[in-house]
Amino acid sequence: MTRVLILAAMDIEYQFLYESLENIEERHITPWLMGHDGYLSGIFVTIMKMGIAKVNAAVVTGLALQSHDYDLVINTGVAGGIDTALEVGDVVMSDMVTYHDVDVRAFGYVLGQIPGADPIFHSPNRRFLSNYMRGLDCEREYQVVSGLIVSGDQFIGSAEQLHQIHQNFPSALAVEMEGAAVAHVATLFEVPFVVVRAISDKADGQAPMTYEEFLELASRRSSQIVRELLDVASQKSS
């Protein structure tokens, strides 16, 4: 039976998925960490709230993967759009993830690479991702695309920050605060992962205001894509 771990940083991202769960049971990992087991599209899932930023994401991902065997990790939520072709409400699925705020180039590593780790964390093979993309509903008012997502411990909300990330990672589509940490830990546990993020802002000088205005819309759309992914997975496993 396929088992999927779904991780969200914030309550609003978590809530939309929780409302869709069937046969809900609490899962206690530690005295301070609890999630919910249930079924989405006939697939067993555990949903957990990580908290914001990389340390919280890494700790919760590691504890969850240590407590139970999962076949896939999905990190869902919102992100700032870097690619100018993306609009608020569009959804980005990772085929690659890296850190934008790690720099150990003085010792021969590439930008974004933590010593001892891969420079880029790859989501399940491209065939896997393209199969899922083809299975998604195409009749929608927003884009669903795949590409590079970068993560760091900053909310990117100025033109200067955005320009720097553009320079360092010209192919990046979106920026957020947890995905690379989730991907890093999932890779260590040898569990496939995918990061699904809806664009809540354009990571520019208007980002704080745009983020607050469109957080609910973006959270709803990212959770919708997660449910569609599970629908496709359920059909392929039946």
C-alpha positions as a LaTeX table, in Angstrom:
\begin{tabular}{lrrr}
\hline
Residue & $x$ (\AA) & $y$ (\AA) & $z$ (\AA) \\
\hline
Met1 & 0.00 & 0.00 & 0.00 \\
Thr2 & 1.33 & 3.45 & $-0.95$ \\
Arg3 & 2.01 & 5.70 & 2.03 \\
Val4 & 2.54 & 9.43 & 1.58 \\
Leu5 & 3.85 & 11.99 & 4.07 \\
Ile6 & 2.49 & 15.50 & 3.41 \\
Leu7 & 4.22 & 18.41 & 5.15 \\
Ala8 & 3.04 & 22.01 & 5.40 \\
Ala9 & 4.64 & 24.93 & 7.21 \\
Met10 & 1.58 & 26.87 & 8.35 \\
Asp11 & $-1.90$ & 26.25 & 9.74 \\
Ile12 & $-3.71$ & 27.54 & 6.66 \\
Glu13 & $-1.71$ & 25.24 & 4.35 \\
Tyr14 & $-2.40$ & 22.31 & 6.67 \\
Gln15 & $-6.10$ & 23.01 & 7.14 \\
Phe16 & $-7.16$ & 22.65 & 3.51 \\
Leu17 & $-5.69$ & 19.15 & 3.41 \\
Tyr18 & $-7.05$ & 18.17 & 6.81 \\
Glu19 & $-10.58$ & 19.06 & 5.67 \\
Ser20 & $-10.28$ & 16.51 & 2.84 \\
Leu21 & $-9.04$ & 13.61 & 4.99 \\
Glu22 & $-11.16$ & 10.52 & 5.55 \\
Asn23 & $-10.90$ & 8.09 & 8.49 \\
Ile24 & $-8.83$ & 10.57 & 10.48 \\
Glu25 & $-6.63$ & 9.42 & 13.36 \\
Glu26 & $-4.10$ & 11.38 & 15.38 \\
Arg27 & $-0.44$ & 10.43 & 15.01 \\
His28 & 1.80 & 11.40 & 17.96 \\
Ile29 & 5.51 & 11.47 & 17.11 \\
Thr30 & 6.81 & 13.28 & 20.21 \\
Pro31 & 5.07 & 15.12 & 23.07 \\
Trp32 & 5.25 & 18.29 & 20.95 \\
Leu33 & 4.76 & 16.88 & 17.46 \\
Met34 & 1.44 & 15.52 & 16.25 \\
Gly35 & $-0.03$ & 14.92 & 12.83 \\
His36 & $-3.06$ & 13.21 & 11.37 \\
Asp37 & $-3.35$ & 9.96 & 9.46 \\
Gly38 & $-6.14$ & 9.41 & 6.99 \\
Tyr39 & $-6.98$ & 8.72 & 3.38 \\
Leu40 & $-6.99$ & 11.01 & 0.37 \\
Ser41 & $-8.11$ & 9.50 & $-2.94$ \\
Gly42 & $-7.86$ & 6.08 & $-1.31$ \\
Ile43 & $-4.18$ & 6.58 & $-0.45$ \\
Phe44 & $-2.92$ & 6.44 & 3.13 \\
Val45 & $-1.41$ & 9.80 & 4.08 \\
Thr46 & 0.00 & 11.48 & 7.14 \\
Ile47 & $-0.24$ & 15.27 & 7.20 \\
Met48 & 1.96 & 17.26 & 9.57 \\
Lys49 & 2.62 & 20.93 & 10.26 \\
Met50 & 6.37 & 21.64 & 10.33 \\
Gly51 & 6.55 & 25.28 & 11.31 \\
Ile52 & 8.39 & 27.90 & 9.28 \\
Ala53 & 12.01 & 27.79 & 8.01 \\
Lys54 & 14.64 & 25.15 & 7.44 \\
Val55 & 15.42 & 23.86 & 10.94 \\
Asn56 & 11.77 & 23.20 & 11.75 \\
Ala57 & 11.29 & 21.54 & 8.37 \\
Ala58 & 14.34 & 19.30 & 8.76 \\
Val59 & 13.51 & 18.21 & 12.31 \\
Val60 & 9.88 & 17.33 & 11.56 \\
Thr61 & 10.72 & 15.57 & 8.29 \\
Gly62 & 13.40 & 13.47 & 9.99 \\
Leu63 & 11.24 & 12.51 & 12.97 \\
Ala64 & 8.31 & 11.62 & 10.73 \\
Leu65 & 10.41 & 9.46 & 8.40 \\
Gln66 & 12.06 & 7.76 & 11.36 \\
Ser67 & 8.69 & 6.92 & 12.91 \\
His68 & 7.05 & 5.35 & 9.87 \\
Asp69 & 7.82 & 4.04 & 6.39 \\
Tyr70 & 6.65 & 6.29 & 3.56 \\
Asp71 & 6.88 & 5.92 & $-0.20$ \\
Leu72 & 6.73 & 9.63 & $-1.01$ \\
Val73 & 7.15 & 12.97 & 0.78 \\
Ile74 & 5.15 & 15.96 & $-0.47$ \\
Asn75 & 5.95 & 19.44 & 0.84 \\
Thr76 & 3.08 & 21.79 & 0.06 \\
Gly77 & 2.43 & 25.47 & 0.65 \\
Val78 & 3.12 & 28.88 & $-0.86$ \\
Ala79 & 6.15 & 30.55 & $-2.43$ \\
Gly80 & 7.36 & 33.75 & $-4.00$ \\
Gly81 & 7.44 & 33.75 & $-7.77$ \\
Ile82 & 10.84 & 34.38 & $-9.37$ \\
Asp83 & 10.10 & 33.60 & $-13.00$ \\
Thr84 & 8.38 & 36.58 & $-14.59$ \\
Ala85 & 6.05 & 34.25 & $-16.52$ \\
Leu86 & 4.42 & 33.18 & $-13.26$ \\
Glu87 & 1.45 & 34.97 & $-11.75$ \\
Val88 & 0.01 & 34.89 & $-8.25$ \\
Gly89 & $-1.99$ & 31.69 & $-7.92$ \\
Asp90 & 0.12 & 29.65 & $-10.35$ \\
Val91 & 1.59 & 26.41 & $-8.99$ \\
Val92 & 5.18 & 25.17 & $-9.23$ \\
Met93 & 6.14 & 21.53 & $-8.73$ \\
Ser94 & 9.81 & 20.82 & $-8.11$ \\
Asp95 & 11.95 & 18.74 & $-10.37$ \\
Met96 & 14.97 & 20.15 & $-8.49$ \\
Val97 & 15.44 & 21.95 & $-5.17$ \\
Thr98 & 18.44 & 23.70 & $-3.62$ \\
Tyr99 & 19.39 & 26.22 & $-0.91$ \\
His100 & 19.84 & 29.82 & $-2.05$ \\
Asp101 & 21.43 & 30.95 & 1.24 \\
Val102 & 24.26 & 28.40 & 1.60 \\
Asp103 & 27.70 & 29.56 & 0.40 \\
Val104 & 30.79 & 27.43 & 1.04 \\
Arg105 & 32.43 & 28.24 & $-2.29$ \\
Ala106 & 35.65 & 29.20 & $-0.49$ \\
Phe107 & 36.25 & 25.47 & $-0.01$ \\
Gly108 & 35.39 & 24.37 & $-3.53$ \\
Tyr109 & 31.67 & 23.72 & $-3.20$ \\
Val110 & 29.04 & 25.18 & $-5.51$ \\
Leu111 & 26.64 & 27.86 & $-4.37$ \\
Gly112 & 23.78 & 26.23 & $-2.48$ \\
Gln113 & 25.73 & 23.10 & $-1.56$ \\
Ile114 & 26.18 & 22.00 & 2.04 \\
Pro115 & 29.44 & 20.04 & 2.47 \\
Gly116 & 28.72 & 16.34 & 2.27 \\
Ala117 & 25.39 & 16.86 & 0.51 \\
Asp118 & 24.32 & 17.02 & $-3.11$ \\
Pro119 & 24.41 & 20.51 & $-4.67$ \\
Ile120 & 20.88 & 19.99 & $-5.98$ \\
Phe121 & 18.21 & 17.61 & $-4.72$ \\
His122 & 16.28 & 15.97 & $-7.53$ \\
Ser123 & 12.63 & 15.07 & $-7.22$ \\
Pro124 & 11.57 & 11.62 & $-8.50$ \\
Asn125 & 12.82 & 10.98 & $-12.02$ \\
Arg126 & 11.53 & 13.22 & $-14.80$ \\
Arg127 & 9.35 & 10.45 & $-16.24$ \\
Phe128 & 7.60 & 10.16 & $-12.87$ \\
Leu129 & 7.00 & 13.91 & $-12.78$ \\
Ser130 & 5.90 & 14.19 & $-16.41$ \\
Asn131 & 3.45 & 11.31 & $-15.95$ \\
Tyr132 & 1.87 & 13.13 & $-13.03$ \\
Met133 & 1.82 & 16.43 & $-14.91$ \\
Arg134 & 0.04 & 14.79 & $-17.85$ \\
Gly135 & $-2.54$ & 13.33 & $-15.49$ \\
Leu136 & $-3.45$ & 16.68 & $-13.96$ \\
Asp137 & $-6.57$ & 18.55 & $-15.01$ \\
Cys138 & $-5.49$ & 21.04 & $-17.71$ \\
Glu139 & $-8.74$ & 23.03 & $-17.80$ \\
Arg140 & $-7.92$ & 25.59 & $-15.13$ \\
Glu141 & $-7.43$ & 29.33 & $-14.81$ \\
Tyr142 & $-3.86$ & 29.07 & $-13.54$ \\
Gln143 & $-0.61$ & 27.45 & $-14.64$ \\
Val144 & 0.96 & 24.31 & $-13.18$ \\
Val145 & 4.64 & 24.09 & $-14.11$ \\
Ser146 & 7.72 & 22.20 & $-12.93$ \\
Gly147 & 11.28 & 23.38 & $-12.37$ \\
Leu148 & 13.83 & 24.56 & $-9.81$ \\
Ile149 & 12.64 & 25.80 & $-6.41$ \\
Val150 & 15.15 & 27.48 & $-4.06$ \\
Ser151 & 14.91 & 27.76 & $-0.27$ \\
Gly152 & 16.41 & 29.95 & 2.43 \\
Asp153 & 15.74 & 31.44 & 5.84 \\
Gln154 & 14.49 & 34.76 & 4.51 \\
Phe155 & 11.19 & 36.10 & 3.25 \\
Ile156 & 12.18 & 37.55 & $-0.13$ \\
Gly157 & 10.39 & 40.88 & $-0.28$ \\
Ser158 & 12.63 & 43.39 & $-2.04$ \\
Ala159 & 13.86 & 43.99 & $-5.56$ \\
Glu160 & 17.46 & 43.71 & $-4.35$ \\
Gln161 & 16.92 & 40.26 & $-2.84$ \\
Leu162 & 15.05 & 39.10 & $-5.92$ \\
His163 & 17.82 & 40.34 & $-8.23$ \\
Gln164 & 20.45 & 38.48 & $-6.21$ \\
Ile165 & 18.58 & 35.18 & $-6.46$ \\
His166 & 18.02 & 35.77 & $-10.19$ \\
Gln167 & 21.76 & 36.24 & $-10.62$ \\
Asn168 & 22.73 & 33.19 & $-8.59$ \\
Phe169 & 19.99 & 30.83 & $-9.80$ \\
Pro170 & 18.76 & 32.07 & $-13.21$ \\
Ser171 & 16.61 & 28.98 & $-13.82$ \\
Ala172 & 14.76 & 29.15 & $-10.48$ \\
Leu173 & 10.99 & 29.48 & $-10.69$ \\
Ala174 & 10.07 & 30.06 & $-7.04$ \\
Val175 & 11.58 & 30.79 & $-3.64$ \\
Glu176 & 10.39 & 29.69 & $-0.20$ \\
Met177 & 11.74 & 28.69 & 3.22 \\
Glu178 & 11.43 & 24.92 & 3.74 \\
Gly179 & 11.50 & 22.83 & 0.56 \\
Ala180 & 15.26 & 22.25 & 0.31 \\
Ala181 & 15.43 & 21.11 & 3.94 \\
Val182 & 12.59 & 18.64 & 3.37 \\
Ala183 & 14.27 & 17.43 & 0.18 \\
His184 & 17.65 & 17.12 & 1.92 \\
Val185 & 16.27 & 14.95 & 4.73 \\
Ala186 & 14.10 & 12.87 & 2.39 \\
Thr187 & 17.19 & 12.22 & 0.26 \\
Leu188 & 19.12 & 11.04 & 3.32 \\
Phe189 & 16.27 & 8.63 & 4.09 \\
Glu190 & 16.17 & 7.58 & 0.41 \\
Val191 & 12.50 & 8.54 & 0.09 \\
Pro192 & 11.32 & 10.32 & $-3.09$ \\
Phe193 & 9.97 & 13.83 & $-2.59$ \\
Val194 & 8.22 & 16.58 & $-4.48$ \\
Val195 & 7.67 & 20.20 & $-3.45$ \\
Val196 & 4.34 & 21.73 & $-4.52$ \\
Arg197 & 4.07 & 25.50 & $-4.07$ \\
Ala198 & 1.49 & 28.02 & $-5.20$ \\
Ile199 & 2.69 & 31.55 & $-5.87$ \\
Ser200 & 1.46 & 33.97 & $-3.19$ \\
Asp201 & 3.58 & 36.97 & $-4.26$ \\
Lys202 & 6.22 & 38.05 & $-6.78$ \\
Ala203 & 9.12 & 38.21 & $-4.24$ \\
Asp204 & 9.53 & 41.95 & $-4.88$ \\
Gly205 & 8.91 & 45.21 & $-3.05$ \\
Gln206 & 5.16 & 44.53 & $-2.99$ \\
Ala207 & 5.59 & 40.99 & $-1.67$ \\
Pro208 & 4.56 & 41.53 & 1.98 \\
Met209 & 1.22 & 43.11 & 0.97 \\
Thr210 & 0.59 & 40.67 & $-1.88$ \\
Tyr211 & 1.45 & 37.72 & 0.37 \\
Glu212 & $-1.12$ & 38.70 & 2.98 \\
Glu213 & $-3.79$ & 39.26 & 0.34 \\
Phe214 & $-3.31$ & 36.02 & $-1.58$ \\
Leu215 & $-2.11$ & 33.58 & 1.11 \\
Glu216 & $-5.47$ & 31.80 & 1.35 \\
Leu217 & $-5.89$ & 31.51 & $-2.42$ \\
Ala218 & $-2.37$ & 30.16 & $-2.89$ \\
Ser219 & $-2.72$ & 27.69 & $-0.01$ \\
Arg220 & $-5.99$ & 26.43 & $-1.43$ \\
Arg221 & $-4.48$ & 25.91 & $-4.88$ \\
Ser222 & $-1.37$ & 24.09 & $-3.67$ \\
Ser223 & $-3.52$ & 21.72 & $-1.62$ \\
Gln224 & $-5.77$ & 21.17 & $-4.65$ \\
Ile225 & $-2.78$ & 20.12 & $-6.75$ \\
Val226 & $-1.68$ & 17.73 & $-4.00$ \\
Arg227 & $-5.12$ & 16.13 & $-4.06$ \\
Glu228 & $-4.96$ & 15.85 & $-7.86$ \\
Leu229 & $-1.53$ & 14.23 & $-7.61$ \\
Leu230 & $-2.96$ & 11.66 & $-5.23$ \\
Asp231 & $-5.92$ & 11.10 & $-7.57$ \\
Val232 & $-3.47$ & 10.28 & $-10.36$ \\
Ala233 & $-1.42$ & 8.04 & $-8.08$ \\
Ser234 & $-4.56$ & 6.22 & $-6.97$ \\
Gln235 & $-5.60$ & 5.57 & $-10.58$ \\
Lys236 & $-2.15$ & 4.27 & $-11.51$ \\
Ser237 & $-2.02$ & 1.91 & $-8.52$ \\
Ser238 & $-5.53$ & 0.49 & $-9.07$ \\
\hline
\end{tabular}
